[in-house]
Amino acid sequence: MPLAWDSFAAFPLLRWQGPEGVVAAFTSRRGGVSEGPFASLNLGFTTGDDRAAVAENRRRLCAAVGVDPARTVQNHQVHGNVVQVAEPLVGGYLDPQGELPQADALITRDLELALVALSADCVPIVIAALDGSSVGVVHAGWKGLVAGVIEETVTTLGPGSYAAAVGPCAGPLAYEVGEEVAVQLRERFGEGTAMHGTADLAAAAGTALIQAGLSPDAIEIAGLCTITDADTFFSYRRDGATTGRQGVIAYREEPDVEES
């Protein structure tokens, strides 16, 4: 199913109906309680925003998609190709205790767990097995893409067939890179990935997914730019360090039960 905007509990989420009941919802900056540069659905605790506001934003997201926050796990990206199997997080998503998993991607075969990745220009990606048996979320900047984080995630998920959704990220007309970055992206993903001083991270992610064995028909790309759409998305490149984080949550949707 293509990515499409939907409204959950009065705020917009970019929804992907994945295989066999796996769902991903990519957030925007709209619908939360944060103020100022973090307005309004900032999901990042480490941004300098009020912690209570961020916790309420996270609560609203979990409530909107019907996920228990205690069963929600988030990574802390290290901008490489580190993949970990997710484990329940003490304190849950609203008040995590201890260190978050230090990883660029999380996977799970326990579909009672919901996985979250945050971003503010980097590429959020969800990869789901076609039989619904496993799912992974990926945070991929240019370094992670070049390092092979997407391929490593598919390898860690194991043999099988997969579908994927590539969420909003820094777009090809606005994401400026130097030649030292551009040459690495071109060598890894082809000449069209970095041209005229800018780079196409979403296209690089799509190429990496194909290189990892996914069919092009099984890949959905949002094609939305976080830098140019200031009304909809947070952007580190546009606003600097004082900005919020959007994200993606991937979870198992409970099937509707028809009355007899």
Secondary structure as GFF3:
##gff-version 3
##sequence-region A 1 260
A	DSSP	beta_strand	4	8	.	.	.	ID=ss1
A	DSSP	beta_strand	11	17	.	.	.	ID=ss2
A	DSSP	three_ten_helix	19	21	.	.	.	ID=ss3
A	DSSP	beta_strand	22	27	.	.	.	ID=ss4
A	DSSP	three_ten_helix	36	38	.	.	.	ID=ss5
A	DSSP	three_ten_helix	45	47	.	.	.	ID=ss6
A	DSSP	alpha_helix	51	65	.	.	.	ID=ss7
A	DSSP	three_ten_helix	69	71	.	.	.	ID=ss8
A	DSSP	beta_strand	72	74	.	.	.	ID=ss9
A	DSSP	beta_strand	83	85	.	.	.	ID=ss10
A	DSSP	beta_strand	105	108	.	.	.	ID=ss11
A	DSSP	beta_strand	114	119	.	.	.	ID=ss12
A	DSSP	beta_strand	123	129	.	.	.	ID=ss13
A	DSSP	beta_strand	135	140	.	.	.	ID=ss14
A	DSSP	alpha_helix	142	147	.	.	.	ID=ss15
A	DSSP	alpha_helix	149	157	.	.	.	ID=ss16
A	DSSP	beta_strand	162	166	.	.	.	ID=ss17
A	DSSP	alpha_helix	179	189	.	.	.	ID=ss18
A	DSSP	three_ten_helix	191	193	.	.	.	ID=ss19
A	DSSP	beta_strand	194	195	.	.	.	ID=ss20
A	DSSP	beta_strand	198	199	.	.	.	ID=ss21
A	DSSP	alpha_helix	201	211	.	.	.	ID=ss22
A	DSSP	three_ten_helix	216	218	.	.	.	ID=ss23
A	DSSP	beta_strand	219	221	.	.	.	ID=ss24
A	DSSP	alpha_helix	236	239	.	.	.	ID=ss25
A	DSSP	beta_strand	246	252	.	.	.	ID=ss26
###
